[in-house]
Amino acid sequence: LNFSSFKLSLDKQGCISGLYFVCSVVNSFCAASLLFATTTMCQLRSALYAVRCGRKLGLSIALMMNFIPLFFALWNETLSAYRARSGKEGVRCLMRVLPIVAERMMLEAGEKASAIESRIGMFL
């Protein structure tokens, strides 16, 4: 293999653009964390209804935001159980844990759909 023709160069404008992108992603994650840490789900739902984005859209966004902390809770539970059974870290861990978490999320979504159905009489 001959790597003498391969030249590695860094573009100053590309580095600045990449740094700007990383900073914007970090800022959005920090803002989202601050929002979820200081606002209850009921307050978020009422704010979505107040914006008049529609009952269906408001309920959909509220359910989606409700699944974010649920995902991390299920991930931590499943990962703890995997580690307790002497599971190995790395790609094997992801291959074992991710399908289990996805299945549990689908079961939770089914339970929430049933709860909404029984609460409002019909599912959106």
Buried (B, 14 or more C-beta within 10 A) or exposed (E): EEEEEEEEEEEEEEEEEEEEEEEEEEEEEEEEEEEBEEEEEEEBBEEBBEEEEEEEBBBBBBBEBBBEEBBEEBBEEBBEEBEEEEBEEEEEBEEBBEEBBEEBBEEBEEEBEEEBEEEEEEEE
